[in-house]
Amino acid sequence: MRIGIVLYPTFGGSGVLATELGKALAKNNHQVHFISYSQPARLEAFVENIFYHEVYIPQYPLFQHAPYETALAGKIVEIVKSNNLELMHVHYAIPHASAALLAKMILKEEGIHMPVVTTLHGTDITLVGREASYEPVVTWSINQSDAVTAVSDSLVRDTHKHFAVKRPIRMIPNFIDFERFNKKPRQYFKDLLAPNNERILVHTSNFRKVKRVEDVVRIFDIIQKEIPAKLLLIGDGPERSNIEKVCRELGVCNKVTFLGKQEAIEEILSICDLFILPSESESFGLSALEAMACEVPVISTNAGGLPEVNIHGVTGFLSKIGDCQDMAANALILLKNDTLLVDFRKNALEQAKNFALDRILTQYLEVYEEVIALTDIKSAANSPL
């Protein structure tokens, strides 16, 4: 198949999933065309069957903010016509689905029928999409797409709850590539960061308020008063300066390492004992899944789709949002018991295997084949005899 993928190129969950999905499709001999305003973060090297198309946004004094959605729609039209694409898979309802549907209408005028598959990731539904001015566009984009998927059952329920959706939404979870994410022997790295055999806790995110990174530090503070421990914080974002301030206030700066944005996250996860994810909202929790694939149990909230990934009392523990005391207590249960921690590590890996890339890729291919076949039927029915 010849597939277009529209995505945000950042380190966030939707961009990571979209990029890794495209790379997996290319590896299986499908032609993939990424479309975005900059090169996707996880598209770090040349890959056969993959093409990247940058959306150029012209600047005019008339516009305070250049119309990205219009530029994107035009770019989609151009790429579909130039490369004879069979399908457009967009990640996020706005502006990607709405732009793709505009392109679809333009192409239809020229006798080209291009199906659109929309994948919902969370923020486009739980936060941005519920903004009153966006709601009609999000609803229309979902209802007009040829197929819609969401990354968790929780997100499917939220979408039906907040929008007048008139079509089924198929749940296809995020996935993990075990060729990359697996526990690696990096004892020398662990010895460097924890020379006195301290327990190593880790958190990774884009440091937005919804991730509650401040809670990570407060949880760690409780833990380090009980046992020798170190905390690794991976990522960056608007809350970083506040988190650094909290570290100073709690007097734990010498035990907390800010690693910034990292590409080889699996190398870091491989030396860690626990992953901390106290988010206020998570449509799925891809970062938790990546940790579990590297045999790291998860201490998280019970928000959104996290209970579908992190099984309470098996792969880690779930707590109420904001309950730092409970999360710290759960963490200490594992950190003080080597035998139990080993069991949870094994359980985390086994659970992660349920989200293996090959299983999830098959589900997306089924959706692609269905919408292409249906589009062909509709096109044949509407063509003049």
HELIX and SHEET records of a PDB file:
HELIX    1   1 GLY A   13  LYS A   27  1                                  15    
HELIX    2   2 TYR A   68  ASN A   83  1                                  16    
HELIX    3   3 ALA A   93  ALA A   97  3                                   5    
HELIX    4   4 SER A   98  GLU A  109  1                                  12    
HELIX    5   5 THR A  123  THR A  126  1                                   4    
HELIX    6   6 VAL A  128  ARG A  130  5                                   3    
HELIX    7   7 GLU A  135  GLN A  144  1                                  10    
HELIX    8   8 ASP A  153  HIS A  162  1                                  10    
HELIX    9   9 GLN A  187  LEU A  193  1                                   7    
HELIX   10  10 LYS A  209  LYS A  211  5                                   3    
HELIX   11  11 VAL A  213  GLN A  224  1                                  12    
HELIX   12  12 ARG A  240  LEU A  250  1                                  11    
HELIX   13  13 CYS A  253  LYS A  255  5                                   3    
HELIX   14  14 ILE A  265  LEU A  269  1                                   5    
HELIX   15  15 LEU A  286  ALA A  293  1                                   8    
HELIX   16  16 LEU A  306  VAL A  309  1                                   4    
HELIX   17  17 CYS A  324  LEU A  335  1                                  12    
HELIX   18  18 ASP A  338  ALA A  352  1                                  15    
HELIX   19  19 LYS A  353  PHE A  355  5                                   3    
HELIX   20  20 LEU A  357  ASN A  382  1                                  26    
SHEET    1   A 7 ILE A  50  GLU A  54  0                                        
SHEET    2   A 7 GLN A  31  SER A  36  1                                        
SHEET    3   A 7 ARG A   2  VAL A   6  1                                        
SHEET    4   A 7 LEU A  87  HIS A  91  1                                        
SHEET    5   A 7 VAL A 116  LEU A 120  1                                        
SHEET    6   A 7 ALA A 147  ALA A 150  1                                        
SHEET    7   A 7 ARG A 170  MET A 171  1                                        
SHEET    1   B 6 VAL A 256  GLY A 260  0                                        
SHEET    2   B 6 ALA A 229  GLY A 235  1                                        
SHEET    3   B 6 ARG A 199  SER A 205  1                                        
SHEET    4   B 6 LEU A 274  LEU A 277  1                                        
SHEET    5   B 6 VAL A 298  THR A 301  1                                        
SHEET    6   B 6 GLY A 316  SER A 319  1                                        
END                                                                             
